[in-house]
């Protein structure tokens, strides 16, 4: 390889030297979640002052990460970090509605502690909500790193720009994809293998509504695929497993996939 190639790679490394790794960014986010939910780690603090100091340390870390990830030049990253942490009480309240939805909706859940400690759906939702809070304040890069980490850990892929209401329940979750412009209402329940995607993928469609809207009190069963920015699933609807939808359905709909199959009796074998 030529010296010019080595020089090109070296110069790129110098430009990236100050940018924290994905591991450092996700560590920061997980620490925020662990402070909100000590059930995940069992870590306790000696007093309120020590807890407050930990939050302050994480706010300073966020400010630093914003500074070095090359966001907009005229943004006040100190103010943005302050806004994020001032918004934590509301984020915590909404996350508690998600815990309640999972606990009351899953017969297998023995306690809210179990939901917080073990459920991959709650981990994915937690990181999404944290990432979304940063995303809507125009923080670059960090939100996507967080939701991609959740994707790698849980198999649940939620774009940080998606808009998701309260009491959100993901059951099992593996293989769920929720696209950038998807809108999900309150009290929505999703099973594994669901796609809320775009009808087509083209760069010219960036910044358009490409993904579906799911209204309040909707249940979508495993394997369903719902596509298109104009597709609306009306409130209180039930979408059965393996359904393929590219058109809207009105409120209180019941949509089922009807497979064709034949059972072979033992005397035919």
Residue pairs with C-beta under 8 A, 6 or more apart in sequence:
18 68
19 68
19 69
19 70
20 64
20 65
20 68
20 69
22 145
22 149
24 65
25 65
25 142
25 145
25 146
26 145
26 146
26 149
28 58
28 61
28 62
28 65
29 127
29 130
29 131
29 146
29 149
31 54
31 58
32 58
32 88
32 130
33 40
33 126
33 127
33 130
34 40
34 41
34 43
35 51
35 54
35 55
35 58
36 88
36 91
36 92
36 95
37 95
37 116
37 126
38 44
39 113
39 116
39 117
40 116
40 117
45 51
45 54
55 85
55 88
58 85
59 81
59 82
59 84
59 85
60 81
62 81
62 84
62 85
63 77
63 78
63 81
65 142
66 75
66 77
66 80
66 81
66 139
66 142
67 77
69 140
69 141
69 142
70 140
70 141
71 77
71 138
71 139
71 140
71 141
72 138
72 140
75 138
80 137
80 139
83 137
84 133
84 134
84 137
87 133
91 129
91 130
91 133
94 129
94 166
95 125
95 126
95 129
97 166
97 167
97 168
98 122
98 125
98 129
98 166
98 167
98 168
98 169
99 112
99 115
99 116
99 122
100 112
100 167
101 167
101 168
101 169
101 187
101 189
102 109
102 115
102 119
102 121
102 122
102 169
102 170
102 171
103 109
103 111
103 112
103 115
105 169
105 171
105 189
106 115
106 169
106 171
109 115
109 119
115 122
116 122
120 153
120 154
120 155
120 156
120 170
120 173
120 174
121 154
121 156
121 169
121 170
121 171
121 172
121 173
122 170
123 150
123 153
123 154
124 150
124 151
124 153
124 154
124 156
124 158
124 170
124 173
125 158
125 164
125 168
125 170
127 146
127 147
127 149
127 150
128 146
128 147
128 150
128 158
128 160
128 162
128 164
129 164
130 146
131 142
131 143
131 144
131 146
131 147
131 160
132 143
132 160
132 161
132 162
132 163
132 164
134 142
134 143
134 146
134 160
135 143
135 160
135 161
143 160
144 160
146 160
147 157
147 158
147 159
147 160
150 156
150 158
151 157
151 158
154 173
154 174
155 173
155 174
155 175
155 176
156 170
156 173
156 174
156 176
157 176
157 177
157 178
158 164
158 176
158 178
159 178
159 179
159 180
159 182
161 180
161 181
162 178
162 179
162 180
162 181
162 182
162 183
162 184
162 211
163 182
163 183
163 184
164 178
164 184
164 188
165 184
165 185
165 186
165 187
165 188
165 216
166 186
166 187
167 186
167 187
167 188
168 184
168 188
169 188
169 189
169 190
170 176
170 189
170 190
171 189
171 190
171 191
171 192
172 191
172 192
172 222
173 190
173 192
174 192
174 193
175 192
175 193
175 194
176 190
176 192
176 193
176 194
176 195
177 194
177 195
177 196
177 197
178 184
178 196
178 211
179 196
179 197
179 198
179 210
179 211
180 210
180 211
181 208
181 209
181 210
181 211
181 229
182 196
182 211
182 212
182 213
182 214
183 211
183 212
183 213
183 214
184 196
184 213
184 214
185 214
185 215
185 216
185 217
185 218
185 235
186 216
186 217
187 216
187 217
188 214
188 216
188 217
188 218
188 219
188 220
189 218
189 219
189 220
190 220
191 220
191 221
191 222
191 241
192 222
192 223
193 222
193 223
193 224
194 220
194 222
194 223
194 224
194 225
194 226
195 224
195 225
195 226
195 227
196 211
196 212
196 214
196 226
197 211
197 212
197 225
197 226
197 227
198 205
198 210
198 211
198 227
198 228
198 229
199 210
199 227
199 228
199 229
199 246
208 229
209 229
209 230
210 228
210 229
211 228
211 229
212 226
212 227
212 228
212 229
212 231
212 232
212 233
212 245
213 231
213 232
213 233
214 220
214 226
214 232
214 233
215 232
215 233
215 234
215 235
215 237
215 251
216 235
216 236
217 235
217 236
218 233
218 234
218 235
218 236
218 237
218 238
218 239
219 237
219 238
219 239
220 226
220 233
220 239
221 238
221 239
221 240
221 241
221 243
222 241
222 242
223 241
223 242
223 243
224 239
224 240
224 241
224 242
224 243
224 244
224 245
225 243
225 244
225 245
226 233
226 239
226 243
226 245
226 246
227 245
227 246
228 246
228 247
230 248
231 245
231 246
231 247
231 248
232 248
232 249
233 239
233 245
233 248
233 249
233 253
234 248
234 249
234 250
234 251
234 252
234 253
235 251
235 252
236 251
236 252
237 249
237 250
237 251
237 252
237 253
237 254
237 255
238 253
238 254
238 255
239 245
239 249
239 255
240 254
240 255
240 256
240 257
241 257
242 257
242 259
243 255
243 256
243 257
244 257
245 255
249 255
